[in-house]
């Protein structure tokens, strides 16, 4: 799915929600499916992974070629969000979390 197709699919989902033809849950499910399809095809031979654990890791979703790469991307994202401009944090400072393939 190319970017324009993804945007059109999201617009269709939002339009149905606006007109009362779809519930919020249906719209969320459709939006997530569009994003996952786009991200997976865009990244090539990769999968979608989610962090399972306490905040701020829990629920973070990334596209990566392996579980190990997903863990590293999630840890880096958490550290960069919490560091907010400092260089004192390392990926090893991220909270403990598990990674599951979606």
C-alpha positions in Angstrom: 0.0 0.0 0.0 1.5 3.3 -1.0 1.2 6.5 1.1 -1.7 8.0 -0.9 -3.7 4.7 -0.6 -3.1 4.7 3.1 -4.3 8.3 3.5 -7.4 7.6 1.4 -8.2 4.5 3.5 -7.8 6.6 6.7 -10.0 9.3 5.3 -12.7 6.8 4.4 -12.6 5.4 7.9 -12.9 8.9 9.5 -15.7 9.8 7.1 -17.7 6.8 8.1 -17.1 7.6 11.8 -18.2 11.3 11.2 -21.4 10.1 9.5 -22.2 7.7 12.3 -21.7 4.7 10.1 -18.9 3.2 12.2 -18.1 3.1 15.9 -15.0 4.5 17.5 -13.7 0.9 18.0 -14.3 0.0 14.4 -12.6 3.2 13.3 -9.6 2.5 15.5 -9.3 -1.1 14.3 -9.4 0.1 10.7 -6.8 2.9 11.2 -4.4 0.5 13.0 -4.8 -2.1 10.1 -4.0 0.6 7.5 -1.0 1.8 9.4 0.4 -1.7 10.0 -0.1 -2.6 6.4 1.6 0.6 5.2 4.5 0.3 7.7 5.1 -3.4 6.9 5.2 -2.9 3.2 7.2 0.3 3.5 9.9 -1.3 5.6 10.2 -4.4 3.5 10.9 -7.8 5.2 9.9 -6.7 8.7 7.3 -7.3 11.3 5.4 -5.2 13.8 6.2 -5.6 17.5 4.8 -4.2 20.7 6.4 -3.7 24.1 4.6 -5.4 27.0 5.3 -4.0 30.4 5.0 -0.9 32.5 5.0 2.6 31.2 6.6 4.2 29.4 7.5 1.0 27.4 4.2 -0.7 27.6 2.2 -0.4 24.3 5.0 1.1 22.2 4.8 -0.3 18.7 7.7 -0.5 16.2 8.4 -2.1 12.9 11.6 -4.1 12.9 13.3 -7.1 11.2 13.6 -9.1 14.5 12.6 -9.2 18.2 16.1 -8.0 19.2 16.0 -5.1 16.8 12.5 -4.2 18.0 13.7 -4.3 21.6 16.6 -2.0 20.7 14.3 0.5 18.9 11.8 0.6 21.7 14.5 1.1 24.3 16.1 3.9 22.2 12.7 5.6 21.7 11.9 5.5 25.4 15.3 6.8 26.4 15.1 9.6 23.8 11.6 10.6 25.1 12.7 10.6 28.7 16.1 12.2 28.1 14.5 15.2 26.3 17.6 16.9 25.3 20.2 15.4 27.7 22.8 12.9 26.8 22.9 11.2 30.2 20.5 8.4 29.4 21.5 5.1 27.8 19.3 2.4 26.3 20.2 0.2 29.3 18.3 2.8 31.4 14.9 1.8 29.8 12.5 -0.1 32.0 12.2 -3.8 31.7 9.7 -5.0 29.1 8.9 -7.9 26.9 8.4 -7.8 23.1 5.6 -9.5 21.2 5.0 -9.9 17.5 1.7 -8.5 16.3 
